[in-house]
Amino acid sequence: MYFAVIGTDKPGAVQTRSDLQQDFIAYLRDHPGHPDVTVLNGGPMLAEDGESMVGTLLTVEAPSRAAVQAFMADSAYGKAGLFADVQIRQWDWMTGRPG
């Protein structure tokens, strides 16, 4: 199953995001504790100024919503409590799908 994940940063979390960004990116690429989760694409969401990072958007493949929740909780951002809210929605990938 495919899932869209939207994590919205807590207000004032700019420094936390900056401090942990490289750890989070490394985790997206290599997460042996969650072999059933594949990160397909993602990146930071931006504020109206087009530069300030205010959240994260990911597309993942996983067997369940619970698997995605656990994956996000174990990330550097999840462990630091960066997100005010994390939405995980099952997604029907219709266009632009590889393969």
N, C-alpha and C positions, 0 to 999 in steps of 0.2 A: 504494500500500500504506500501511496505517496502522501506526504503531509507538508503543509505550509506552516512554518513556525515564525511568529512575530513576537519578539521580545522588546518591550518598551522600557527604556532606562528610567530609573528613579531620578527625580529632579536633583541636580547638583552632583551627578555621578560621573562627570567628565573625567576627572582624574583617575577614578577607579577603572573606567573603561580604558583609558590610555595606558595605565600601569599593567593591565592584564591582556591587552589586545594580542600580543604575540603568543602568549600562552593559549588563548582561545583559538587563534588560527591554527596553531600546532595541534590542538585537540581535535579540531574539525577534520584534519588530515589523518590523524592517527589516534584512535580511541579503542585500544584493545579490550577495555572493559565492556564495550558495547559492539561486539562484532556483527550484530544483526541490524545495525543502523548504518546507512550509507548517506553521506552528505553529498548532494548532487550539485548544489550551487548556493550562493549566499553572499551576504555582505552587510555593511552598516546601512541603516536608514538615516537620512539626513534631515536636519531642521530646515525651515523655510529659507535660511541663508544659503543653503546648498553646500555647506561645508561642515557645520557642527554635527557630530554623530549623536543620535538620540535613541538608537535602538538597533536591532538585528533582524534581518529577514533571511530565512533558510528554506530550502526545499530539501526534504530528506525522504529516503525510502526506509521503511521499518515495518515490522510485523504488526505493530499496534500503537495506539496513542500512548499507552503506558510505557512502552519502550522509548518513545520520544521524550516523554516527561523525565524518565530516569536519565537519559542521555543529557538533556539540558541541565538537570540538577547537578550532574557530576562535572559539568564544564567549569572552567575558571570563573566565568561570569556568574554561573549558577551558585557556586560555592561562596562567592563574595557577596551575593545578594544584590547584584547590579540591577536586576529587572524589577520594575514596579508591577509588571504584568507580563505573562507569557501566554500567548494564544497558540493553540495547536489545533489545526483544522485538517481533516482528511481532504485530499485534493484529487480531483479527476484531471490528470494532465492530458489535455486535448491537443494543444498546438505547441510547436517548437520542441517536441519531445525527441531526444536523440534516439538513433537506431531505427 
